[in-house]
């Protein structure tokens, strides 16, 4: 009875193999140890957005998200990225400070999206690093000139339906165009009707759209000269008209005979005697 009391038949001590089988897998055990060591939180690795990957190109950290179906600038871009490719996506806008967490970014490709709006602070924080920017093949009619403040960049603006106004002219004064892209800046449907379909740069050389600058100064000088000459011409014509009018009045007046001096009687007798 004592033996049955201390060692009930309904309980049995598991064998060594059975005990090993009851242990959690190594991966779960490691996760458990991490949880215990970090106070209950497991650090999650920073994952790249789907369709994006990190690469080393010419010794520079590159982050490629080409044709990834993105509709917004993704999170998770490594801070040490020097080249960022977001081309061939569905990006419709670039918000303020979208890349300010990338302190060494040198090249940014936003081409072949559907960009219609770029914030004036879209490239904030990139003034000291960004060198190349591709905005080609989008739906941009205008870009605020403030977006390029402080940037020393080479930009591709081709294949957009530009409005071709003063704002675009000011942008071109702030940036350098990528070689071979000048002819791709064409006026779109939002431009003045006589400018639609024409290249923008030749138009700027012929017509000043802002009223200032080299072309505007020449145009303003020509207008001022014409106004001045016109004013002088009006004054000369008015003077001649007044002169002719006064002379014409003078010719119509009858000539007045000078009064004869009175002849005294003594003078008359003398004159008779002489005669």
C-alpha positions as CSV (number, residue, x, y, z in Angstrom):
1,X,0.0,0.0,0.0
2,X,2.8,2.4,0.8
3,X,4.4,1.7,-2.6
4,X,1.1,2.4,-4.3
5,X,0.7,5.5,-2.3
6,X,4.0,7.1,-3.2
7,X,4.1,5.8,-6.8
8,X,0.6,5.8,-8.2
9,X,0.1,3.7,-11.2
10,X,-1.6,6.5,-13.2
11,X,1.6,8.5,-13.3
12,X,4.8,7.5,-15.1
13,X,8.1,9.2,-15.5
14,X,8.7,10.1,-19.2
15,X,11.7,8.8,-21.0
16,X,14.7,10.8,-22.3
17,X,13.5,10.9,-25.9
18,X,10.0,11.9,-24.9
19,X,11.4,14.8,-22.8
20,X,13.5,16.0,-25.7
21,X,10.5,15.9,-28.0
22,X,8.6,18.1,-25.5
23,X,11.2,20.9,-25.7
24,X,10.4,23.9,-27.9
25,X,12.2,24.3,-31.2
26,X,15.5,26.2,-31.2
27,X,14.0,29.2,-33.0
28,X,11.2,29.6,-30.4
29,X,13.7,29.1,-27.6
30,X,15.9,31.9,-29.0
31,X,12.9,34.2,-29.4
32,X,11.9,33.4,-25.8
33,X,15.4,34.3,-24.6
34,X,15.3,37.6,-26.5
35,X,11.9,38.4,-25.0
36,X,13.3,37.8,-21.5
37,X,16.5,39.8,-22.2
38,X,14.7,42.8,-23.8
39,X,12.0,43.1,-21.2
40,X,9.2,41.6,-23.3
41,X,9.8,43.2,-26.7
42,X,11.3,41.6,-29.8
43,X,13.2,44.0,-32.1
44,X,11.8,43.6,-35.7
45,X,14.2,44.0,-38.6
46,X,13.7,47.0,-40.9
47,X,12.1,45.6,-44.0
48,X,12.2,47.1,-47.5
49,X,8.8,47.9,-49.2
50,X,7.6,45.2,-51.5
51,X,9.3,45.4,-54.9
52,X,12.2,47.4,-53.5
53,X,15.7,46.3,-52.8
54,X,19.1,47.7,-51.7
55,X,22.1,47.4,-54.0
56,X,25.7,48.6,-54.3
57,X,26.3,50.4,-57.6
58,X,29.7,51.8,-58.2
59,X,30.4,51.6,-54.5
60,X,27.4,53.7,-53.6
61,X,24.4,52.5,-51.6
62,X,21.4,52.4,-54.0
63,X,17.8,51.8,-53.2
64,X,15.6,50.7,-56.2
65,X,11.9,50.8,-56.2
66,X,11.3,50.9,-59.9
67,X,8.0,49.5,-61.1
68,X,6.9,48.6,-57.6
69,X,3.3,49.8,-57.9
70,X,3.9,52.6,-55.3
71,X,1.4,55.3,-54.9
72,X,3.3,57.3,-52.3
73,X,7.0,57.8,-51.3
74,X,7.7,54.6,-49.3
75,X,9.0,54.3,-45.8
76,X,12.0,52.2,-44.8
77,X,14.5,53.8,-47.2
78,X,17.9,53.4,-45.6
79,X,19.4,56.7,-44.3
80,X,22.7,56.0,-46.1
81,X,21.1,55.8,-49.6
82,X,22.9,57.9,-52.2
83,X,20.9,56.9,-55.2
84,X,17.1,56.5,-55.0
85,X,15.0,55.2,-57.9
86,X,11.2,55.6,-57.6
87,X,10.6,55.6,-61.4
88,X,7.7,53.9,-63.2
89,X,5.3,53.9,-60.3
90,X,2.0,55.6,-59.6
91,X,3.2,58.6,-57.5
92,X,0.8,61.5,-57.9
93,X,2.5,64.0,-55.5
94,X,5.6,64.6,-53.6
95,X,4.8,66.0,-50.1
96,X,6.9,68.4,-48.0
97,X,10.0,66.8,-46.4
98,X,9.5,63.5,-48.3
99,X,13.3,62.9,-48.4
100,X,14.7,64.9,-45.5
101,X,15.7,61.8,-43.7
102,X,18.2,61.0,-46.4
103,X,21.2,63.2,-45.6
104,X,23.6,61.9,-48.3
105,X,21.1,61.5,-51.2
106,X,22.8,62.5,-54.4
107,X,20.5,61.2,-57.2
108,X,16.7,61.0,-57.2
109,X,14.7,59.5,-60.1
110,X,11.0,60.3,-60.1
111,X,10.4,59.8,-63.8
112,X,7.5,58.0,-65.4
113,X,5.0,58.5,-62.6
114,X,1.8,60.5,-62.6
115,X,3.1,63.5,-60.6
116,X,0.9,66.5,-60.9
117,X,1.9,68.3,-57.7
118,X,5.3,68.9,-56.1
119,X,5.4,70.7,-52.7
120,X,7.5,73.8,-52.4
121,X,9.4,71.9,-49.6
122,X,9.5,68.5,-51.3
123,X,13.3,68.5,-51.4
124,X,13.9,70.1,-48.1
125,X,17.1,68.9,-46.4
126,X,18.8,68.0,-49.7
127,X,20.4,71.3,-50.4
128,X,24.0,70.2,-49.7
129,X,23.9,66.8,-51.4
130,X,21.3,66.4,-54.2
131,X,23.0,66.7,-57.6
132,X,20.7,65.0,-60.1
133,X,16.9,65.0,-60.2
134,X,14.7,63.4,-62.9
135,X,11.1,64.6,-63.1
136,X,10.5,63.6,-66.7
137,X,7.5,61.9,-68.1
138,X,5.0,63.0,-65.5
139,X,1.9,65.2,-65.5
140,X,3.5,68.4,-64.2
141,X,2.1,71.7,-65.5
142,X,4.1,73.7,-63.0
143,X,6.5,73.4,-60.1
144,X,6.9,76.0,-57.4
145,X,10.2,77.7,-57.7
146,X,10.7,77.4,-53.9
147,X,11.1,73.6,-54.4
148,X,14.6,74.3,-55.9
149,X,15.7,76.9,-53.4
150,X,19.3,76.3,-52.3
151,X,19.7,73.3,-54.6
152,X,22.6,73.0,-57.0
153,X,21.1,70.3,-59.3
154,X,20.9,69.1,-62.8
155,X,17.3,68.3,-63.6
156,X,15.3,66.6,-66.3
157,X,12.0,68.4,-66.9
158,X,11.1,66.9,-70.3
159,X,7.9,65.2,-71.4
160,X,5.5,67.1,-69.1
161,X,2.5,69.2,-70.1
162,X,4.0,72.5,-68.9
163,X,1.9,75.7,-68.6
164,X,4.8,77.7,-70.1
165,X,4.4,80.7,-67.9
166,X,6.5,83.0,-65.7
167,X,6.8,80.3,-63.0
168,X,8.5,77.8,-65.3
169,X,10.8,80.6,-66.6
170,X,11.9,81.3,-63.0
171,X,12.5,77.6,-62.4
172,X,14.8,77.4,-65.4
173,X,16.8,80.3,-63.9
174,X,17.4,78.3,-60.7
175,X,18.4,74.9,-62.2
176,X,20.6,73.4,-64.9
177,X,18.9,71.2,-67.4
178,X,20.3,67.7,-68.1
179,X,22.1,67.6,-71.4
180,X,19.9,66.7,-74.3
181,X,16.6,67.4,-72.5
182,X,16.1,71.0,-73.5
183,X,13.9,70.2,-76.6
184,X,11.6,68.0,-74.4
185,X,10.2,71.0,-72.5
186,X,7.0,71.6,-74.5
187,X,4.0,73.7,-73.7
188,X,0.9,71.6,-72.8
189,X,-2.9,72.2,-73.0
190,X,-2.8,74.6,-70.0
191,X,-0.5,77.1,-71.8
192,X,-1.6,80.1,-73.9
193,X,-3.4,78.9,-77.0
194,X,-0.7,80.2,-79.3
195,X,2.0,78.4,-77.3
196,X,0.6,74.9,-77.1
197,X,2.9,72.3,-78.7
198,X,5.8,74.6,-78.9
199,X,9.2,74.2,-77.3
200,X,9.6,76.5,-74.3
201,X,13.2,77.6,-74.5
202,X,13.0,79.3,-77.9
203,X,9.9,81.1,-76.7
204,X,11.7,82.5,-73.8
205,X,14.4,83.9,-76.0
206,X,11.8,85.7,-78.1
207,X,9.3,86.7,-75.5
208,X,9.8,87.6,-71.9
209,X,7.0,86.0,-69.8
210,X,7.8,87.6,-66.5
211,X,8.4,91.2,-67.6
212,X,11.9,91.1,-66.1
213,X,15.3,89.8,-67.0
214,X,17.4,90.3,-70.1
215,X,14.6,89.9,-72.6
216,X,12.2,91.9,-70.4
217,X,14.6,94.7,-69.9
218,X,15.1,95.0,-73.6
219,X,11.4,95.0,-74.3
220,X,10.8,97.5,-71.5
221,X,13.6,99.8,-72.9
222,X,12.1,99.6,-76.4
223,X,8.6,100.5,-75.1
224,X,10.0,103.4,-73.0
225,X,11.9,104.7,-76.0
226,X,8.9,104.6,-78.2
227,X,6.8,106.4,-75.6
228,X,9.4,109.1,-75.2
229,X,9.8,109.6,-79.0
230,X,6.0,109.7,-79.3
231,X,5.8,112.3,-76.7
232,X,8.4,114.5,-78.4
233,X,6.6,114.0,-81.7
234,X,3.3,115.2,-80.2
235,X,5.0,118.3,-78.7
236,X,6.6,119.2,-82.1
237,X,3.4,118.7,-84.0
238,X,1.5,120.8,-81.4
239,X,4.1,123.6,-81.7
240,X,4.0,123.6,-85.5
241,X,0.2,123.6,-85.5
242,X,0.2,126.6,-83.1
243,X,2.8,128.4,-85.2
244,X,0.9,127.9,-88.4
245,X,-2.4,128.9,-86.8
246,X,-0.9,132.2,-85.5
247,X,0.7,133.0,-88.8
248,X,-2.5,132.3,-90.7
249,X,-4.4,134.8,-88.4
250,X,-1.7,137.4,-89.0
251,X,-2.1,137.2,-92.8
252,X,-5.8,137.7,-92.6
253,X,-5.5,141.0,-90.7
254,X,-5.6,144.3,-92.8
255,X,-2.3,146.2,-92.9
256,X,-2.5,149.4,-90.9
257,X,-1.0,152.5,-92.5
258,X,1.3,154.5,-90.5
259,X,-0.2,158.0,-89.5
260,X,1.1,160.9,-91.5
261,X,2.6,163.8,-89.4
262,X,0.5,167.0,-89.5
263,X,1.6,169.7,-91.9
264,X,1.8,173.2,-90.4
265,X,0.8,176.3,-92.4
266,X,4.3,177.8,-92.4
267,X,5.7,174.7,-93.8
268,X,3.0,174.8,-96.5
269,X,3.9,178.4,-97.5
270,X,7.6,177.5,-97.6
271,X,6.8,174.5,-99.7
272,X,4.8,176.7,-102.1
273,X,7.5,179.3,-102.3
274,X,10.1,176.6,-103.1
275,X,7.9,175.2,-105.7
